[in-house]
């Protein structure tokens, strides 16, 4: 049995509590699932506050295990968490500690806007990064040498991982579990946490799956869930869907467009592309199998849909994922 990997979550308070608790729960769940088969992680939470108090922006307070300058060596993975008020507050001692510590870590990650901390410390330079979409413009303006992409859930550049909004900390932690313990453990951890889906890095922050939940009309909400579960069906025509919720075609088109913000056919196209993209990035199925699983008539029709929606082909997208 190998020794557990030391994961340090470095916190610059005050923070959004979810940014800290979410990845902690993922690592804890993975360790419990492995049980006696292997020792997965030893997680240490460190604070930049000498009293180790971690103030939460929602009113909760927590106590870290260590003050960051008292951390032992041998850190395998370092994950940074900060808050909106502290994203641009980097003292010289923390910057010096990061520049000394980061090169000795196997990997380093940021949750949400903690990318600002690494950028201020000079750790991020001339590389692609992501951050919460609300702060992407600010990060790009402050650090013009960075290639800031506001779309992905998380981005890897060498051994540096940056992630987007609050829940993206879960996705990044699951990706690390996948790397360390295998996909089966990561998937089981996601199931234990009752996640709707385990999102790959390339999943957009503002996705059609999330937008689907914005409907305020219950029959439309239920229909959207049904569509997502039945993408393999060839017949998802407007007339079929209208009959399913007992509406005329004309009224269904009007209500759906007003409630969802797009037409039923365009919504289904984007949903199928999103589902196919997840399979491309997380499975070994060939293009024909993925096309069948997501309701496209053929691999060629899927390719045309990808070019229309994403501006790239499924083959090129998969190749880019492997590089």
N, C-alpha and C positions, 0 to 999 in steps of 0.2 A: 504494500500500500504506500503510495507516494505521500509526501507531506502536502498539506493544503496550500493553495496559492494565497499569498497575502494581498488582499485588495484593500487599498486605503481610499476612503471617500473623504476628500478634503473640502471642508465647508467654510465659505466666507459669509457669515451671517450679517443681516437677516436674510432669510431665504424663503422661497415657496416650499412649504413642507413636503408636498408631493414629489418635488425634485429629489429629495433625499430618501424618503421612505420607499418609493417605488423600486429603485434599483436594489436597495437593501433586501426587500422582500423577494426579489428574483433570485439573488445569490443565496439567501436563506433557503428558499424552496428547492433550488438545485442541490444544495448540500444535503437536505433532508431526503430528497428522492434517491440520491446515490447511496445513502445509508452507509453500510459497512463495506460496500463495494470499493469505495475510494473516498478520500478526503478531498472535497472539492475546494472550499474557500474558507479562509479566515478573514473576516471583514472587520476593519478597524475604522471607526469614524473619528476624524481629527478636525478640530476647529482652529481658526486663526485667533479666537478669543482666548486669552490666558486662563480665564475661569472656566473654559470649555463649554460655556453656555451657548446654545444655538437658538437664537430668537427666530421665530417664524413670522412671516408677514401676515399670516391669518390669525395670529394670537397665541399659538402654541409655543412652548419652549422645551428644548431637549438638552441633554448633557452628552457631549462627545466623550469618547474613550480617552483621547489624548489631546494635548496641545501640540500643534503640528511640528514644532521644533524639537519635541521629545520623541518623535517617531523613531522606531528602530530602522535599520537598513533592511535590504532584501525585499523591497516592495516589488511585487510582480506587476500589479496594475494600479494605476492612479486615476481616480475619477473625481472631477471637480464640480462643485455645486456652489452657485452664488445667487444673489437676488437682484432685483431691478435697481435697488438703491446702492448696491455695492459693486455693480459690474465694472465701473470705471475707477474704483478705489483700490489701487494696488500699491501697498507700501514697499519700500525698498528691500526690507528683510524677506518678505514673502517672494518678491521677484527673484532675489538671489537664491532662495531655497529652491524655487521651481527650476531655475536654470541649472542648479547643481543636481537636482533629484531626477528630473525628467529623462535625461540621457541614460540613466541606469534602470529605468522601468521598461518592462517588455512592451507595455502599451499604456497610453494615456488617453483619457476621454473627458468630454465636457457634457454636462446636461444643460439643455436650453441655452441661456445666455452666458454660461460660464466660459464660452469661447473668448469673451472679452478679456478675462483674466489671463489666459494664455497669450493672447495677442499683446496685451500691455507688458507682459513679462518677456516678450521677444521670442516666445516659443513657436508661434505661428508665423511663417514668412513664406510668401510666394507659393501658396498652396490653396487647393480648393477646400472650402469649409462650408458648414451650414450653421444656422442659428434660428431661433424662433422668428417666424416670418415678420413679426411686428418690428423686430430690431435689425433686420438684415440690411436695410439702407444705412442705418447708423453705423453698423460694423464696417460696411464697405467704405463709408465716408471717412471714418477714423483711421482705417488701415487699408489704404488703396492698393497696397501690394498683394492683398488677399483676393482670391476669386470666391466671392460669397454667393452661394447658390441657395436661395430661400425655399427651394422646393422639396428636397429629399428629407426623409425622416432622420437619417444619419449619413455621414460621409467619412470614409477612411482615406487618409493620406499617409502612407507609411505606417508608423505605429501610433499615429494621432487620429482619434475618432472625435468628431464633433456631432452633436445631435441637436434637434430642433426643440419643439415645445415640450411642456411638462411631461406628458405621457411618453414622449420619445425616450426618456430615461429607461423605461421598461423595455422598449425595443432594443436599445443599445445593450443593456444588460443581458437580454436574451441572446443577442448576437455573440456576446462574449462567452456565454454558457455553451452555445453551439460550437464555437471554436475550441473550447476547453474539454467539453464533456460529450459532444456529439449532438446531432440534430434531434435524436429521440428524446434525450433529456430536456432539451430546450422546448420541444413541443409539449412534453408532459408538464413542464413547469408552466407553460402558457395555459394549458388546460386547467391545472390546479388553481391558477389565478383567475379563471373564468374570463379570459380575454375573448373578445369577439373574433379576432384573428391575430395571428402573429405577423406583423408587418415587416417586409424586407426593407433594406436601406433605401431603395429607389422609390418606394411608395411616396406619393406626394403628400405634403402636410395638409393640403386642402383637397381631399379626395372626394370622388363621387359617392363612395360608400358612406362617408360622413355626411355629405350634403343630403343624402337620402333620408337621414333621420330628422331633417329640419321641417318636414311636412307637418302641418298642424291639423290635417284632416285624417281621422283615424282610418277610414277605408283605404286611403292612398298610402298611409304608413304601412298598413298590413300588406297591401299589394306590393310595395317596394321590397319588403322582407321576403315575400313569396317569390318575386322575380329573382332576387339574389340567390335563393335556394334552388332555382329551376332554370338556370342559364343554359343547360344542355338542351332544353326544349327548342325545337326549330320554330314552332308556332308561338311566338310572343308578339303577334300582330296587335295593332291597336284595337281592332274589332274583338279579338279574343280577350284581351285584357278588360275592355269595357264590359263585355258580357260577364266576366268573372266578378265584377263588383256592381253588377246590375245597373249600368248606366248606358245611355245612348252613346254612340261613338262621338257625336258632336259635343255633348256635354262632358264626356270623359276627357277629350282633348283640351277643352277649355279649362276644366278644373285642374287637370294634371299640370298644364303649363303655368297656371296661376300659382299653384301650390309648390311645385318643384322648381320652376324657373326654366324649364326646357321641355321639349316635346317628348312623348313616350319613346319614340324610335331612337332619338338622339341619346336619351338617358340610358336605354338598354345597350346601345353601342358602346358608350363610355364605360358602363358597368362590365361588359364583356371584355373590353380591352384591359381594364384594371384587373380583372380576375385572371386573364391570360398572362398579364405581366407578372403577377405574383407567382404563377406556376413556372414561368420562365426563370425566375430568380431563385426559386426554392425547390424545384424538382428536376429530375433528369428525363422527364417525358420529352418525346420528340415533338416537332411542331404540329404534325397531324393529330397526335393524341391530345395536345393542348387545345387545338382548334375544336376538336370534337367535344372535349370536356367543358368548353365555355360557350358552345352553341354556334360557332361559326360553321358555315357550310364546307369550308376547306381551309387548308393552310394558306392558300392564295388569298381568299377573302379575309382571313385574319391579317395577312400582311398589308392588304389595302387599308384595313381599318386602323392598323398601327400607324401607317404613314399619314393617314388623315388626322388622327388624334394626337399622336406623339411626335410625328415627323421623323420617325426612324422605323426600321423593320424589326420584327421579332428576332431574326437571326443576328442582326447587328447589336441589338440590346443584350442578348445572351452573351455574345462575344465580349462586349464591354464589361459585363458583370464578371467575367472570368479573368480579365486582365488586372 
